[in-house]
């Protein structure tokens, strides 16, 4: 049965993975997001206490 002979298929498999691993990662890593995340402020916002009318 020729499909059980791994010699041509293993070479094709290896070359295809080498191509995928050399072409795709630089394209993915070169992707930039349009909106970069902003860092949170370190100071807390000033809040005022609420005077409840029934207390």
Beta strands, then each sheet from edge to edge (+ up, - down):
end
